[in-house]
Amino acid sequence: MVDIPSEVFDIINKLKAPFRLTPSMLKHVFDRHGKEMGLTRADDAIDFVLDVMDNFDHVRQGDKGAVIFSIENNRSRTGRRAVTILLDSQSGEYYGIKTSGYERIEGLTKRPLLWEKGAIKTSTTGVAPANVTTEKAQQGNEPTGSASNQSNGLVGKDNKLSDTKQEISKENVSDNEDLFAKAERIANVDKENRIRKAEEAKVDTNPTEKQKEAGNYKKGHIKVDGLDVTIEQPKGSIRRGTDANGNKWESEMHNTYGYIKGTESVDGDHIDIFLSDNPAEGNVYVVDQVNKDGSFDEHKVMYGFTDMESAEKAYLSNYEKGWQGLGSITGVSKEDFKKWVDSSKRKTKPFAKYSSVKTEGDVKVQHPIESKGSNRLVTDERYAELKKRMRAKLGQLNMGVDPEVLAIGTEMAVYHIERGIV
């Protein structure tokens, strides 16, 4: 981030915001204008852009709200001047680069002038006219308006260059990835995120029960690593439903939620998926969701999470407090997950039981309340019956040992042991 003097914004009537040079912007400058500008390294492109932003002496109006910062005085390149064009900042968060390079003087002078270094601000329009200077601009025995050895208030240039380069180099780059490969990757991720946001905005987040049952309400549709994903609930929306007992429930979605088209879960519907904020990164973690009696219910895919803990936390955050549907959770690579998706049409058993599954690091981690499926000896329903019988027995307790009380107590103890309750 680089600060632009606030007085410039006051005069050109633009939102005050810093200028940010990102890897994707840097790549554009180098690829499109590097040869003309004589650039050989990524650092050269950073130096060029920041030199303009540190020494600009004119600001002109560009197309579609863009702003042109230029060094038009006392630079030796014949017929051309160094410029950096910033995109209009609608949000006021920061200004990004549209392009940077050399522009012909004839083209620049045709652009409306918004500000000139050392010019006197007019009282009627608030815009500085061209070729009007002040005594302050003529100090130091330099030609009027010279950018040489001057600064527009961006102090500590060497420190700023170093900080900017470090900021760029730290943005999600691996040890063996060069700056431009990283820039291209980040640009692609940014594009995918913008597409996802646009598709999320299309979703009808409050359909009627009949619409939900029929599935005939507006949804979003995106591609995630080649998978066709339909968005039903964007992050931040409220998911509502009715449980088996007729009780209505609702929960805020902390992750975008939908399903993978072309798949079929145990219930005949598509396989459900939760997306991380950056699904292009990370691995896949598949939750074997369970019913109240511990039997397998369906799969919930946690896509693009960095580790098992964050995937489990994200899963639980999308349900009401005390939710007990988390059975086992298995981490796999995206490649192995796709193989599993393609291995059969309908998925009817817990994820880790498929022979095609290779778990992350060959390690399968389970929730402490482990899903034992239909193999549990004492179900929740059976336990409720046992408690009722025990209360009845205790209410008519006589002298001596009642063998039935011991049997009921033993079976209730098995229930607690199976669930790790001690």
HELIX and SHEET records of a PDB file:
HELIX    1   1 SER A    6  ILE A   12  1                                   7    
HELIX    2   2 PRO A   23  MET A   37  1                                  15    
HELIX    3   3 ALA A   42  ASN A   55  1                                  14    
HELIX    4   4 ASP A   63  GLY A   65  5                                   3    
HELIX    5   5 ILE A  105  THR A  109  1                                   5    
HELIX    6   6 LYS A  136  GLN A  138  5                                   3    
HELIX    7   7 LYS A  157  SER A  169  1                                  13    
HELIX    8   8 LEU A  179  LYS A  202  1                                  24    
HELIX    9   9 GLU A  209  ALA A  214  1                                   6    
HELIX   10  10 MET A  308  SER A  317  1                                  10    
HELIX   11  11 LYS A  334  SER A  343  1                                  10    
HELIX   12  12 PHE A  351  LYS A  353  5                                   3    
HELIX   13  13 GLU A  360  ASP A  362  5                                   3    
HELIX   14  14 GLY A  373  ASN A  375  5                                   3    
HELIX   15  15 ASP A  380  GLY A  395  1                                  16    
HELIX   16  16 PRO A  403  GLU A  418  1                                  16    
SHEET    1   A 6 PHE A  19  ARG A  20  0                                        
SHEET    2   A 6 TYR A  95  ARG A 104  1                                        
SHEET    3   A 6 ARG A  80  LEU A  86 -1                                        
SHEET    4   A 6 VAL A  67  ILE A  71 -1                                        
SHEET    5   A 6 HIS A  58  GLN A  61 -1                                        
SHEET    6   A 6 LEU A 113  GLU A 116 -1                                        
SHEET    1   B 8 GLY A 220  VAL A 224  0                                        
SHEET    2   B 8 LEU A 227  GLN A 233 -1                                        
SHEET    3   B 8 THR A 256  ILE A 260 -1                                        
SHEET    4   B 8 ILE A 271  LEU A 275 -1                                        
SHEET    5   B 8 PHE A 296  PHE A 305  1                                        
SHEET    6   B 8 ASN A 283  VAL A 290 -1                                        
SHEET    7   B 8 LEU A 326  VAL A 332 -1                                        
SHEET    8   B 8 VAL A 365  GLN A 366 -1                                        
SHEET    1   C 2 ILE A 238  THR A 242  0                                        
SHEET    2   C 2 LYS A 248  GLU A 252 -1                                        
END                                                                             
